[in-house]
Amino acid sequence: MQHLVFASKIERGFDRLMGQLRRLGIGEGITLTGFVPDQDLPILYSGAELLAMPSLHEGFGLPALEAMACGIPVLCSNVASLPEVVGDAGRQVDPYNVEEIAHALETLLADGNLRATCIRKGLARSGEYTWTAAAARVLEVYREIV
């Protein structure tokens, strides 16, 4: 049996969500961690089989990048910043299509070759996002402006 971990600050509506999950008989397989400090994230990622991030809005998508850096396959939405961050290193889905999300999760969990490809590409992709590279890009923009 798979176990789902929501690593997020507890927002309004989570109680209602957990109540619905209990009514469906699947509440026992779900953990809400609440806020996870940065220093604990690598431990959480390393115990995961995948990161599912079918978000509607993201500023940058740092959790996807962190998961890829830890060798964890990523399933993300095909909107906001996530397609740019994840690229072809993960599975992208329509965040409004529940069937597509479910199928992608099942495939990513069951297909060992796909998982290996996502892990390999994710490790390479995460290496492109360094503070040195970001600073070089900012410096390049400043030079273009001046």
Backbone as a printed PyTorch tensor [residue, N CA C, xyz], in Angstrom:
tensor([[[  0.8380,  -1.1890,   0.0000],
         [  0.0000,   0.0000,   0.0000],
         [  0.8810,   1.2490,   0.0000]],

        [[  0.5390,   2.1890,  -0.8300],
         [  1.2590,   3.4530,  -0.8950],
         [  0.8190,   4.3440,   0.2640]],

        [[  1.7010,   5.2350,   0.6630],
         [  1.3940,   6.2010,   1.7060],
         [  1.5950,   7.5880,   1.1220]],

        [[  0.6320,   8.4640,   1.2980],
         [  0.6910,   9.8180,   0.7740],
         [  1.0420,  10.7760,   1.8980]],

        [[  2.0580,  11.5980,   1.6590],
         [  2.4840,  12.5900,   2.6430],
         [  2.2710,  13.9790,   2.0610]],

        [[  1.4510,  14.7860,   2.7200],
         [  1.2820,  16.1910,   2.3650],
         [  2.2710,  16.9810,   3.2160]],

        [[  3.3300,  17.4520,   2.5980],
         [  4.3210,  18.2580,   3.3140],
         [  4.0320,  19.7120,   3.0100]],

        [[  3.2740,  20.3310,   3.8790],
         [  2.8380,  21.7020,   3.6530],
         [  2.3010,  22.2550,   4.9530]],

        [[  2.3360,  23.5690,   5.0440],
         [  1.6470,  24.1340,   6.1920],
         [  0.1700,  23.7980,   6.0500]],

        [[ -0.4680,  23.5770,   7.1590],
         [ -1.8700,  23.1710,   7.1450],
         [ -2.7180,  24.3990,   6.8190]],

        [[ -3.4250,  24.2980,   5.7170],
         [ -4.2470,  25.3980,   5.2310],
         [ -5.7110,  25.1500,   5.5530]],

        [[ -6.4840,  26.2000,   5.3690],
         [ -7.9200,  26.0930,   5.5130],
         [ -8.4200,  25.0390,   4.5230]],

        [[ -9.2850,  24.1650,   4.9380],
         [ -9.8370,  23.1430,   4.0680],
         [ -9.2220,  21.7670,   4.2510]],

        [[ -8.0540,  21.6900,   4.9250],
         [ -7.4250,  20.3840,   5.1190],
         [ -8.2690,  19.4920,   6.0240]],

        [[ -8.9340,  20.0640,   7.0240],
         [ -9.7980,  19.2560,   7.8970],
         [-10.9270,  18.6330,   7.0840]],

        [[-11.5060,  19.4170,   6.1930],
         [-12.5830,  18.9120,   5.3380],
         [-12.0520,  17.8130,   4.4140]],

        [[-10.8430,  18.0310,   3.8690],
         [-10.2140,  17.0290,   3.0050],
         [ -9.9880,  15.7310,   3.7740]],

        [[ -9.4180,  15.8170,   4.9530],
         [ -9.1560,  14.6070,   5.7420],
         [-10.4560,  13.9010,   6.1130]],

        [[-11.5050,  14.6650,   6.4160],
         [-12.8070,  14.0490,   6.7150],
         [-13.3370,  13.2650,   5.5280]],

        [[-13.2200,  13.8390,   4.3480],
         [-13.6670,  13.1500,   3.1330],
         [-12.8320,  11.8940,   2.8920]],

        [[-11.5290,  11.9770,   3.0910],
         [-10.6550,  10.8180,   2.8950],
         [-10.9910,   9.7010,   3.8810]],

        [[-11.3040,  10.0630,   5.1260],
         [-11.7050,   9.0600,   6.1180],
         [-13.0200,   8.4000,   5.7080]],

        [[-13.9730,   9.2180,   5.2000],
         [-15.2550,   8.6560,   4.7460],
         [-15.0430,   7.6760,   3.5890]],

        [[-14.0270,   7.9320,   2.7690],
         [-13.7130,   7.0340,   1.6490],
         [-12.8930,   5.8260,   2.0950]],

        [[-12.4850,   5.8380,   3.3650],
         [-11.7170,   4.7170,   3.9060],
         [-10.2360,   4.7490,   3.5780]],

        [[ -9.7150,   5.9160,   3.2190],
         [ -8.2890,   5.9980,   2.8760],
         [ -7.5220,   7.0080,   3.7260]],

        [[ -8.1440,   7.5220,   4.7440],
         [ -7.4950,   8.5120,   5.6030],
         [ -6.2830,   7.9880,   6.3520]],

        [[ -6.2540,   6.6870,   6.6300],
         [ -5.1340,   6.1090,   7.3830],
         [ -3.8370,   6.0900,   6.5850]],

        [[ -3.9330,   6.1240,   5.2660],
         [ -2.7420,   6.0840,   4.4220],
         [ -2.2090,   7.4530,   4.0660]],

        [[ -2.6500,   8.4880,   4.8050],
         [ -2.2580,   9.8590,   4.4850],
         [ -1.7380,  10.5460,   5.7390]],

        [[ -0.6280,  11.2690,   5.5780],
         [ -0.0420,  12.0300,   6.6730],
         [  0.0590,  13.4930,   6.2690]],

        [[ -0.3780,  14.3830,   7.1340],
         [ -0.1730,  15.8200,   6.9550],
         [  0.9560,  16.2250,   7.8950]],

        [[  2.0750,  16.6410,   7.3430],
         [  3.2300,  16.9500,   8.1880],
         [  3.1650,  18.3220,   8.8150]],

        [[  2.4260,  19.2330,   8.1950],
         [  2.5430,  20.6260,   8.5670],
         [  3.8240,  21.1650,   7.9420]],

        [[  4.2530,  22.3400,   8.4000],
         [  5.4560,  22.9680,   7.8570],
         [  6.6730,  22.0790,   8.1090]],

        [[  7.5130,  21.9130,   7.0890],
         [  8.7440,  21.1300,   7.2120],
         [  9.9290,  22.0840,   7.0720]],

        [[ 10.7900,  22.1750,   8.0910],
         [ 11.9590,  23.0650,   7.9980],
         [ 12.8910,  22.6570,   6.8560]],

        [[ 13.5510,  23.6280,   6.2580],
         [ 14.4350,  23.3830,   5.1190],
         [ 15.4390,  22.2630,   5.3800]],

        [[ 16.0130,  22.2380,   6.5660],
         [ 17.0480,  21.2390,   6.8550],
         [ 16.4980,  19.8130,   6.8950]],

        [[ 15.1750,  19.6510,   7.0460],
         [ 14.5710,  18.3200,   7.0740],
         [ 14.0700,  17.8490,   5.7060]],

        [[ 14.0340,  18.7510,   4.7410],
         [ 13.4950,  18.3890,   3.4250],
         [ 14.2750,  17.2820,   2.7230]],

        [[ 15.6160,  17.2790,   2.7280],
         [ 16.3190,  16.1730,   2.0530],
         [ 15.9580,  14.8000,   2.6200]],

        [[ 15.7270,  14.7210,   3.9050],
         [ 15.3290,  13.4520,   4.5270],
         [ 13.9440,  13.0440,   4.0240]],

        [[ 13.0410,  14.0050,   3.9630],
         [ 11.6880,  13.7210,   3.4870],
         [ 11.7260,  13.2880,   2.0200]],

        [[ 12.4550,  14.0230,   1.1930],
         [ 12.5610,  13.6610,  -0.2260],
         [ 13.1800,  12.2760,  -0.4030]],

        [[ 14.2290,  11.9930,   0.3430],
         [ 14.9380,  10.7270,   0.1320],
         [ 14.0780,   9.5100,   0.4820]],

        [[ 13.0510,   9.7040,   1.2790],
         [ 12.1530,   8.6030,   1.6110],
         [ 10.9660,   8.4810,   0.6660]],

        [[ 10.9000,   9.3790,  -0.3100],
         [  9.7510,   9.4060,  -1.2210],
         [ 10.0030,   8.5760,  -2.4770]],

        [[  8.9340,   8.0320,  -3.0240],
         [  9.0250,   7.3500,  -4.3140],
         [  8.8730,   8.3440,  -5.4530]],

        [[  8.1440,   9.4350,  -5.1990],
         [  8.0090,  10.5010,  -6.1790],
         [  7.4620,  11.7410,  -5.5030]],

        [[  7.5990,  12.8620,  -6.1860],
         [  6.9920,  14.1130,  -5.7350],
         [  5.8540,  14.4230,  -6.6920]],

        [[  4.6530,  14.5610,  -6.1580],
         [  3.4950,  14.9510,  -6.9560],
         [  3.1850,  16.4030,  -6.6290]],

        [[  3.2520,  17.2550,  -7.6530],
         [  3.0630,  18.6880,  -7.4680],
         [  2.1570,  19.2330,  -8.5740]],

        [[  0.8780,  18.8080,  -8.5660],
         [ -0.0300,  19.2810,  -9.6160],
         [ -0.5990,  20.6680,  -9.2850]],

        [[  0.2990,  21.5980,  -9.0260],
         [ -0.0660,  22.9340,  -8.5640],
         [ -0.6900,  23.7790,  -9.6700]],

        [[ -1.5600,  24.6760,  -9.2400],
         [ -2.1550,  25.6370, -10.1640],
         [ -1.3130,  26.9010, -10.2470]],

        [[ -0.6320,  27.2430,  -9.1520],
         [  0.1700,  28.4640,  -9.0950],
         [  1.4810,  28.1580,  -8.3850]],

        [[  2.5790,  28.5610,  -8.9650],
         [  3.8850,  28.4000,  -8.3330],
         [  4.7370,  29.6060,  -8.6790]],

        [[  5.4700,  30.0930,  -7.6800],
         [  6.3870,  31.1870,  -7.9380],
         [  7.5910,  30.7170,  -8.7260]],

        [[  8.1810,  29.6170,  -8.3160],
         [  9.3390,  29.0750,  -9.0230],
         [  9.2690,  27.5690,  -9.1570]],

        [[  8.8250,  26.8600,  -8.1640],
         [  8.7950,  25.4010,  -8.2210],
         [  9.9830,  24.7750,  -7.5290]],

        [[ 10.4520,  25.4160,  -6.4640],
         [ 11.6170,  24.9250,  -5.7330],
         [ 11.4580,  23.4910,  -5.2340]],

        [[ 10.2950,  23.0650,  -4.7210],
         [ 10.1840,  21.6620,  -4.2920],
         [ 10.4690,  20.6690,  -5.4220]],

        [[ 10.0430,  20.9800,  -6.6400],
         [ 10.3220,  20.0870,  -7.7660],
         [ 11.8260,  20.0170,  -8.0190]],

        [[ 12.4830,  21.1430,  -7.9790],
         [ 13.9300,  21.1880,  -8.1910],
         [ 14.6660,  20.4410,  -7.0780]],

        [[ 14.2370,  20.6360,  -5.8430],
         [ 14.8630,  19.9440,  -4.7070],
         [ 14.6810,  18.4290,  -4.8240]],

        [[ 13.4810,  18.0020,  -5.2090],
         [ 13.2290,  16.5650,  -5.3570],
         [ 14.1160,  15.9780,  -6.4480]],

        [[ 14.2160,  16.6680,  -7.5880],
         [ 15.0660,  16.1680,  -8.6710],
         [ 16.5190,  16.0700,  -8.2040]],

        [[ 16.9760,  17.0470,  -7.4300],
         [ 18.3510,  17.0380,  -6.9200],
         [ 18.5900,  15.8670,  -5.9690]],

        [[ 17.5190,  15.3750,  -5.3380],
         [ 17.6120,  14.2230,  -4.4320],
         [ 17.3720,  12.8970,  -5.1550]],

        [[ 17.2170,  12.9430,  -6.4780],
         [ 17.0020,  11.7170,  -7.2370],
         [ 15.5880,  11.1740,  -7.1340]],

        [[ 14.6190,  12.0660,  -6.9800],
         [ 13.2260,  11.6660,  -6.8530],
         [ 12.4780,  12.0770,  -8.1220]],

        [[ 11.7570,  11.1500,  -8.7680],
         [ 10.9620,  11.5120,  -9.9490],
         [  9.8840,  12.5310,  -9.5870]],

        [[  9.5620,  13.3990, -10.5410],
         [  8.6000,  14.4750, -10.2940],
         [  7.4240,  14.3810, -11.2570]],

        [[  6.2330,  14.4900, -10.6870],
         [  5.0090,  14.6820, -11.4500],
         [  4.5500,  16.0930, -11.1200]],

        [[  4.3740,  16.9280, -12.1400],
         [  3.9760,  18.3070, -11.8840],
         [  2.9360,  18.7540, -12.8880]],

        [[  2.3240,  19.8820, -12.5970],
         [  1.3460,  20.4380, -13.5270],
         [  2.0640,  21.0500, -14.7220]],

        [[  1.3060,  21.2190, -15.7890],
         [  1.8580,  21.8010, -16.9990],
         [  1.5640,  23.2940, -17.0820]],

        [[  1.3980,  23.9350, -15.9200],
         [  1.1130,  25.3660, -15.8650],
         [  2.0970,  26.0590, -14.9220]],

        [[  2.0370,  27.3670, -14.9140],
         [  2.8830,  28.2220, -14.0770],
         [  4.3580,  27.9990, -14.4210]],

        [[  5.2150,  28.0090, -13.4420],
         [  6.6600,  27.9060, -13.6790],
         [  7.1520,  26.4690, -13.7850]],

        [[  6.3280,  25.5020, -13.4230],
         [  6.7930,  24.1160, -13.3350],
         [  7.2960,  23.5260, -14.6520]],

        [[  6.6380,  23.7620, -15.7860],
         [  7.1900,  23.2050, -17.0330],
         [  8.6060,  23.7200, -17.3260]],

        [[  8.8650,  24.9690, -17.0090],
         [ 10.1960,  25.5310, -17.2430],
         [ 11.2290,  24.9110, -16.3070]],

        [[ 10.8660,  24.7080, -15.0620],
         [ 11.8010,  24.1490, -14.0830],
         [ 12.0450,  22.6650, -14.3440]],

        [[ 10.9900,  21.8950, -14.5580],
         [ 11.1040,  20.4420, -14.6840],
         [ 11.4910,  20.0110, -16.0940]],

        [[ 10.9680,  20.7060, -17.1030],
         [ 11.2680,  20.3320, -18.4830],
         [ 10.8540,  18.8970, -18.7670]],

        [[ 11.6970,  18.1690, -19.5100],
         [ 11.3650,  16.7810, -19.8450],
         [ 11.8970,  15.7910, -18.8070]],

        [[ 12.3210,  16.3090, -17.6520],
         [ 12.8660,  15.4540, -16.5960],
         [ 11.7800,  14.8460, -15.7100]],

        [[ 10.5320,  15.2360, -15.9220],
         [  9.4310,  14.6910, -15.1270],
         [  8.1910,  14.5650, -15.9740]],

        [[  7.1300,  14.0830, -15.3610],
         [  5.8400,  13.9570, -16.0420],
         [  5.0240,  15.2030, -15.7550]],

        [[  4.5150,  15.8410, -16.8020],
         [  3.6740,  17.0210, -16.6560],
         [  2.2360,  16.6490, -16.9870]],

        [[  1.3050,  17.1620, -16.1760],
         [ -0.1090,  16.8360, -16.3390],
         [ -0.9540,  18.1000, -16.2560]],

        [[ -2.1570,  18.0010, -16.7880],
         [ -3.1500,  19.0580, -16.6520],
         [ -3.6590,  19.0010, -15.2080]],

        [[ -3.4380,  20.0500, -14.4070],
         [ -3.8270,  19.9870, -12.9970],
         [ -5.3370,  19.9310, -12.7670]],

        [[ -6.1210,  20.1580, -13.8040],
         [ -7.5720,  20.0910, -13.6890],
         [ -8.1210,  18.7290, -14.1020]],

        [[ -7.2650,  17.8310, -14.5720],
         [ -7.6990,  16.5420, -15.0910],
         [ -7.3050,  15.4320, -14.1130]],

        [[ -8.2320,  15.0400, -13.2660],
         [ -7.9730,  14.0510, -12.2130],
         [ -7.5480,  12.7140, -12.8050]],

        [[ -8.1970,  12.2990, -13.8830],
         [ -7.8450,  11.0200, -14.5100],
         [ -6.4100,  11.0410, -15.0420]],

        [[ -6.0200,  12.1550, -15.6510],
         [ -4.6550,  12.2720, -16.1680],
         [ -3.6330,  12.2260, -15.0290]],

        [[ -3.9370,  12.8880, -13.9350],
         [ -3.0430,  12.8710, -12.7690],
         [ -2.9230,  11.4440, -12.2400]],

        [[ -4.0590,  10.7690, -12.0630],
         [ -4.0520,   9.4050, -11.5330],
         [ -3.2690,   8.4660, -12.4480]],

        [[ -3.4910,   8.5630, -13.7420],
         [ -2.7790,   7.6920, -14.6920],
         [ -1.2720,   7.9650, -14.6470]],

        [[ -0.8840,   9.2360, -14.6070],
         [  0.5400,   9.5790, -14.5570],
         [  1.1830,   9.0850, -13.2610]],

        [[  0.4630,   9.1930, -12.1450],
         [  0.9880,   8.6780, -10.8730],
         [  1.1970,   7.1710, -10.9520]],

        [[  0.1880,   6.4540, -11.4390],
         [  0.2970,   4.9930, -11.5640],
         [  1.4640,   4.6040, -12.4570]],

        [[  1.5980,   5.2920, -13.5840],
         [  2.6690,   4.9820, -14.5290],
         [  4.0370,   5.2610, -13.9150]],

        [[  4.1720,   6.4010, -13.2750],
         [  5.4620,   6.7740, -12.6870],
         [  5.8570,   5.8480, -11.5430]],

        [[  4.8810,   5.3220, -10.8210],
         [  5.1770,   4.3820,  -9.7460],
         [  5.4860,   2.9780, -10.2600]],

        [[  4.8680,   2.5940, -11.3780],
         [  4.9840,   1.2080, -11.8530],
         [  6.0690,   0.9870, -12.9070]],

        [[  6.3930,   2.0000, -13.6890],
         [  7.3090,   1.8430, -14.8180],
         [  8.7440,   2.1600, -14.3930]],

        [[  9.5090,   1.1200, -14.1240],
         [ 10.8830,   1.2890, -13.6600],
         [ 11.7720,   2.0260, -14.6440]],

        [[ 11.5810,   1.7810, -15.9430],
         [ 12.3860,   2.4770, -16.9490],
         [ 12.0750,   3.9740, -16.9610]],

        [[ 10.7950,   4.3160, -16.8610],
         [ 10.4020,   5.7270, -16.8170],
         [ 10.9670,   6.3970, -15.5740]],

        [[ 10.8660,   5.7160, -14.4410],
         [ 11.4110,   6.2680, -13.1900],
         [ 12.9050,   6.5300, -13.3360]],

        [[ 13.6400,   5.5560, -13.8840],
         [ 15.0940,   5.7070, -14.0450],
         [ 15.4260,   6.8760, -14.9670]],

        [[ 14.6560,   7.0180, -16.0390],
         [ 14.8780,   8.1310, -16.9640],
         [ 14.6130,   9.4680, -16.2800]],

        [[ 13.5090,   9.5540, -15.5380],
         [ 13.1870,  10.7910, -14.8300],
         [ 14.2450,  11.1230, -13.7870]],

        [[ 14.7290,  10.1250, -13.0870],
         [ 15.7670,  10.3610, -12.0750],
         [ 17.0380,  10.8770, -12.7480]],

        [[ 17.4630,  10.2210, -13.8130],
         [ 18.6880,  10.6280, -14.5110],
         [ 18.5540,  12.0490, -15.0580]],

        [[ 17.4480,  12.3140, -15.7480],
         [ 17.2380,  13.6440, -16.3120],
         [ 17.0440,  14.6960, -15.2200]],

        [[ 16.3860,  14.3110, -14.1260],
         [ 16.1490,  15.2410, -13.0230],
         [ 17.4370,  15.6510, -12.3400]],

        [[ 18.3300,  14.6890, -12.1270],
         [ 19.6270,  15.0220, -11.5220],
         [ 20.4000,  15.9840, -12.4250]],

        [[ 20.3890,  15.7250, -13.7200],
         [ 21.0890,  16.6100, -14.6570],
         [ 20.4390,  17.9900, -14.6860]],

        [[ 19.1150,  18.0150, -14.7440],
         [ 18.3970,  19.2980, -14.8190],
         [ 18.6060,  20.1180, -13.5580]],

        [[ 18.5650,  19.4790, -12.4090],
         [ 18.7350,  20.2260, -11.1520],
         [ 20.1260,  20.8390, -11.0760]],

        [[ 21.1010,  20.2130, -11.7180],
         [ 22.4510,  20.7560, -11.7370],
         [ 22.5750,  22.0420, -12.5300]],

        [[ 21.5900,  22.3290, -13.3830],
         [ 21.5970,  23.5680, -14.1600],
         [ 21.2000,  24.7730, -13.3000]],

        [[ 20.5550,  24.5190, -12.1780],
         [ 20.0650,  25.5920, -11.3110],
         [ 20.9740,  25.7350, -10.1040]],

        [[ 22.0360,  26.5030, -10.2600],
         [ 22.9520,  26.7670,  -9.1600],
         [ 22.9440,  28.2610,  -8.8750]],

        [[ 23.4030,  28.6260,  -7.6890],
         [ 23.4870,  30.0400,  -7.3550],
         [ 24.4920,  30.7430,  -8.2600]],

        [[ 25.5500,  30.0470,  -8.6320],
         [ 26.5490,  30.6340,  -9.5320],
         [ 25.9270,  30.9310, -10.8920]],

        [[ 25.1610,  29.9870, -11.4190],
         [ 24.5060,  30.1930, -12.7120],
         [ 23.4790,  31.3190, -12.6290]],

        [[ 22.7340,  31.3840, -11.5360],
         [ 21.7380,  32.4440, -11.3670],
         [ 22.4180,  33.8070, -11.2840]],

        [[ 23.5040,  33.8800, -10.5370],
         [ 24.2370,  35.1490, -10.4200],
         [ 24.7900,  35.5790, -11.7740]],

        [[ 25.2820,  34.6360, -12.5610],
         [ 25.8170,  34.9560, -13.8850],
         [ 24.7120,  35.5030, -14.7910]],

        [[ 23.5140,  34.9210, -14.7090],
         [ 22.4020,  35.4210, -15.5210],
         [ 21.9790,  36.8220, -15.1000]],

        [[ 21.9530,  37.0760, -13.7950],
         [ 21.5930,  38.4180, -13.3020],
         [ 22.6450,  39.4250, -13.7600]],

        [[ 23.9030,  39.0630, -13.6490],
         [ 24.9840,  39.9460, -14.0930],
         [ 24.8710,  40.2360, -15.5830]],

        [[ 24.5140,  39.2280, -16.3650],
         [ 24.3280,  39.4080, -17.8080],
         [ 23.2170,  40.4050, -18.0930]],

        [[ 22.1120,  40.3200, -17.3590],
         [ 21.0040,  41.2600, -17.5340],
         [ 21.4530,  42.6700, -17.1820]],

        [[ 22.1850,  42.8310, -16.0670],
         [ 22.6890,  44.1470, -15.6880],
         [ 23.5900,  44.7320, -16.7730]],

        [[ 24.4410,  43.9010, -17.3350],
         [ 25.3390,  44.3800, -18.3930],
         [ 24.5650,  44.8260, -19.6190]],

        [[ 23.4940,  44.1020, -19.9450],
         [ 22.6590,  44.4880, -21.0940],
         [ 21.9580,  45.8180, -20.8470]],

        [[ 21.5400,  46.0460, -19.6170],
         [ 20.8260,  47.2760, -19.2680],
         [ 21.7680,  48.4800, -19.2830]],

        [[ 22.9540,  48.2760, -18.7220],
         [ 23.9230,  49.3790, -18.6190],
         [ 24.6350,  49.4760, -19.9210]]])
